[in-house]
Amino acid sequence: MRKFLLAAAMLGAASAARAADMPDFLRGGFTDGIAAAKVNWQGYYVGAQGGYGSSDENFSGATNGMTAAILANTLIDATLGVSQWGLNLGKDSARSSGFGGFAGYNSQWDDVVVGVEASYLHGAFGGSSSASEDRIFGPLSDNNYHNINSSASAAISISDMATLRARAAYAYGIFLPYLFGGVALGDADITRSVAVVDKYSPVSVPYGACFVAESCFTPSSTLVQHGHLIYGYSGGLGVDINLIGGLFMRAEWEYIRFTDTIDTTVNTVRAGLGYKF
């Protein structure tokens, strides 16, 4: 019996020694190694990124007051309230891609990482909408029949977007998942137009082009803003993954809302490559 116990003890010691000599991934240490890996995220970093996403515009109210301005002191507005017809420009959505870069600074306390970052994306985000309404009235106090068409349109094109964010992250091995929020700036071209065509005649006739039998009143207005600076806010989440040394890759989702004449939201998913110094 003693010989059997001695043999068992020797076999157990030999097995433990062999297991100690085996590679980490054969001893179940591969995933443990990832979790235990310590990455120094402290310091400055820069990177390049590309993105793809959608922009959603709400054009309601984009041309408010413009029709009233061109119809001030006119019979058709005083009598028929043309400027109050409430043309619904509605909403629009479009998808686009972009490219840009980012730069920031991390401060690290154990596994907690906080920092500030500036992110930039160049692309072609935006949309447009238009609406019109046609009505016939007659005769009015001027003894004329009126065929009135009121129309409006608006468009926005955002070529550049930049956000300044505060980040909060938690380091888990080679992974750095993070949340962020901040302010957003954009460079936009905005166009808004309204027009009214009032064809009037003393007799009720088919209304086509302006013939001798009828006259036309065609006020219009167009406002164009090139390189207009728009403001808003941003938020999102992402993860940085350390590759080797200071090199890391990034995957991110960002939400931006611009609250200007045309209410615009931009949602993008981004992939990037950066280097921490």
C-alpha positions in Angstrom: 0.0 0.0 0.0 2.8 2.4 0.9 4.4 1.6 -2.5 1.2 2.4 -4.3 0.8 5.8 -2.5 4.4 6.7 -3.2 4.0 5.9 -6.9 0.8 8.0 -7.1 2.5 11.0 -5.5 5.4 10.7 -7.9 3.0 10.5 -10.9 1.1 13.6 -9.7 4.3 15.6 -9.3 5.5 14.6 -12.7 2.1 15.7 -14.2 2.2 19.1 -12.5 5.7 19.7 -13.8 4.6 18.9 -17.3 1.6 21.2 -17.1 3.8 24.0 -15.9 6.0 23.6 -19.0 3.0 23.7 -21.4 2.2 26.9 -23.4 -0.2 29.4 -21.9 -3.0 28.8 -24.4 -2.9 25.0 -23.7 -3.3 25.7 -19.9 -6.3 28.0 -20.4 -4.2 31.1 -20.0 -4.9 32.7 -23.3 -8.1 34.5 -22.4 -6.7 35.1 -18.9 -3.7 36.8 -20.5 -5.9 39.2 -22.5 -7.8 40.2 -19.4 -4.6 40.6 -17.4 -2.7 42.5 -20.1 -2.0 46.0 -18.9 -2.0 48.8 -21.6 -0.8 52.3 -20.8 -3.4 54.6 -22.3 -2.0 57.7 -20.6 -0.8 60.5 -23.0 -1.5 62.2 -26.2 -2.8 60.4 -29.3 -3.7 61.1 -33.0 -5.5 59.1 -35.7 -7.3 59.0 -39.0 -10.9 57.8 -39.5 -13.6 57.0 -42.0 -17.3 57.0 -41.5 -20.7 56.2 -43.0 -24.1 57.3 -41.8 -27.3 59.1 -42.3 -28.5 62.7 -41.9 -32.1 63.5 -41.1 -33.5 66.9 -41.6 -36.7 68.5 -40.4 -37.6 71.4 -42.6 -40.8 72.4 -40.8 -40.6 76.1 -40.1 -37.5 76.6 -42.4 -39.3 79.3 -44.4 -41.5 80.8 -41.7 -42.2 84.5 -42.3 -40.7 84.6 -45.8 -44.0 84.3 -47.6 -45.6 86.9 -45.3 -42.7 89.3 -46.1 -43.2 89.1 -49.9 -47.0 89.5 -49.6 -47.0 92.3 -47.1 -49.9 94.8 -47.7 -51.3 92.7 -50.6 -55.0 92.0 -51.3 -54.5 88.2 -51.6 -52.8 88.0 -48.2 -55.2 90.3 -46.4 -58.3 88.6 -47.9 -57.1 85.0 -48.4 -54.3 84.6 -45.9 -51.9 83.1 -48.5 -48.9 83.3 -46.2 -50.8 81.2 -43.6 -51.5 78.3 -45.8 -48.9 76.3 -43.9 -47.0 74.5 -46.6 -45.5 71.4 -45.1 -41.9 71.0 -46.2 -41.7 67.9 -44.0 -38.6 65.8 -43.5 -35.8 64.2 -45.5 -33.1 61.6 -44.9 -30.0 60.7 -46.9 -26.9 58.6 -46.5 -23.3 59.5 -47.1 -19.7 58.7 -46.2 -16.8 60.8 -45.0 -13.3 60.8 -43.7 -11.2 62.8 -41.2 -9.1 62.5 -38.1 -9.1 62.8 -34.3 -6.7 63.9 -31.6 -6.8 63.9 -27.8 -5.3 63.3 -24.4 -6.0 60.5 -21.9 -5.4 60.5 -18.1 -5.4 57.1 -16.5 -5.9 55.9 -12.9 -5.6 52.1 -12.7 -8.4 50.9 -15.1 -10.3 54.2 -15.3 -9.4 56.5 -18.2 -10.8 60.0 -18.8 -9.8 62.5 -21.4 -10.7 65.1 -24.0 -10.8 64.7 -27.7 -11.4 66.6 -30.9 -12.9 64.7 -33.9 -13.3 65.9 -37.5 -15.3 64.4 -40.4 -15.5 65.7 -44.0 -18.3 64.5 -46.2 -21.6 65.5 -47.9 -24.4 65.2 -45.4 -27.7 67.0 -45.9 -31.0 67.0 -47.8 -33.8 69.1 -49.3 -37.6 69.4 -49.4 -40.2 71.4 -51.3 -44.0 71.9 -51.2 -46.6 73.9 -53.1 -50.3 74.5 -53.1 -52.7 75.8 -55.8 -56.1 77.4 -55.2 -58.6 79.3 -57.3 -60.7 82.1 -55.9 -63.1 84.7 -57.3 -64.0 87.2 -57.8 -62.4 89.3 -55.0 -62.9 93.0 -54.1 -60.9 93.9 -57.2 -63.5 92.1 -59.3 -60.9 89.6 -60.5 -60.7 85.9 -60.3 -57.4 84.6 -58.9 -55.5 81.4 -59.5 -52.8 81.4 -56.8 -49.9 79.0 -56.4 -47.7 79.3 -53.3 -44.5 77.3 -53.1 -41.5 76.9 -50.8 -38.3 74.9 -50.7 -35.3 74.5 -48.4 -32.0 72.6 -48.6 -28.9 72.1 -46.4 -25.5 70.6 -47.3 -23.0 70.0 -44.4 -19.5 69.5 -45.7 -17.5 69.6 -42.4 -18.3 68.5 -38.9 -16.2 68.8 -35.8 -16.9 67.8 -32.2 -15.0 68.5 -29.0 -15.8 65.8 -26.5 -15.1 64.6 -22.9 -14.5 60.9 -22.7 -14.8 58.3 -19.9 -13.5 54.8 -20.4 -12.6 51.6 -18.6 -9.5 49.6 -19.6 -10.0 45.9 -19.8 -6.8 44.3 -21.1 -6.2 45.5 -24.6 -9.7 46.9 -24.9 -10.8 50.5 -23.9 -14.6 50.9 -24.2 -15.7 54.5 -23.8 -18.6 56.9 -23.7 -18.4 60.6 -24.8 -20.4 63.8 -25.0 -19.6 67.3 -26.2 -20.3 70.2 -28.5 -20.5 70.1 -32.3 -19.8 72.6 -35.0 -20.6 72.3 -38.7 -20.0 74.1 -42.0 -23.2 74.3 -44.0 -24.7 75.8 -47.1 -28.4 76.6 -46.6 -30.8 77.7 -49.2 -34.4 78.8 -48.6 -36.9 80.0 -51.2 -40.5 81.0 -51.4 -42.6 82.1 -54.4 -46.2 83.1 -55.2 -47.7 83.2 -58.6 -51.1 85.0 -58.7 -52.8 84.9 -62.1 -55.9 87.1 -62.1 -58.5 88.0 -64.7 -61.9 89.8 -64.7 -63.4 86.7 -66.3 -63.3 83.1 -65.2 -61.1 81.5 -67.8 -58.7 78.6 -67.8 -55.5 79.7 -66.2 -52.4 79.0 -68.1 -49.6 81.3 -69.1 -50.1 85.0 -68.5 -52.1 86.1 -71.6 -53.5 89.6 -72.3 -56.8 88.6 -70.8 -55.1 88.0 -67.4 -52.3 89.5 -65.4 -49.7 88.0 -63.1 -48.2 89.0 -59.8 -45.1 86.9 -59.0 -43.3 87.9 -55.9 -40.5 85.6 -54.6 -37.6 85.5 -52.2 -34.4 83.4 -51.9 -32.0 83.4 -49.0 -28.6 81.7 -49.5 -26.1 81.1 -46.7 -22.7 79.8 -47.8 -20.2 78.5 -45.2 -22.8 79.1 -42.5 -21.5 78.0 -39.0 -24.0 75.8 -37.3 -23.9 74.6 -33.6 -25.1 71.6 -31.7 -24.1 68.8 -29.5 -22.9 65.2 -29.8 -22.7 61.9 -27.9 -21.8 58.3 -28.5 -19.8 55.3 -27.6 -16.9 53.3 -29.0 -13.9 51.0 -28.2 -10.2 51.4 -28.8 -8.2 48.2 -29.2 -4.4 48.2 -28.6 -2.6 46.4 -31.4 1.1 46.8 -30.6 3.1 49.5 -28.8 1.2 52.7 -29.1 -0.8 51.6 -32.2 -4.5 51.1 -31.7 -7.6 50.6 -33.8 -11.1 52.1 -33.2 -14.8 51.4 -33.8 -17.3 54.1 -32.9 -20.9 55.4 -33.2 -21.6 59.1 -32.9 -24.8 61.1 -32.8 -24.8 64.8 -33.7 -27.7 67.2 -33.6 -27.5 70.7 -35.1 -30.3 73.1 -33.9 -30.3 75.8 -36.5 -32.8 77.1 -39.1 -33.1 73.5 -40.3 -33.0 71.0 -37.5 -30.5 68.3 -38.5 -29.3 65.1 -36.9 -26.3 63.0 -38.2 -25.7 59.4 -37.1 -22.4 57.8 -38.2 -20.5 54.7 -37.6 -16.7 55.1 -37.8 -13.6 53.0 -38.0 -10.1 54.5 -37.3 -6.5 53.8 -36.7 -4.5 55.8 -34.1 -1.2 56.1 -32.3 -0.7 57.0 -28.6 2.6 58.7 -27.9 
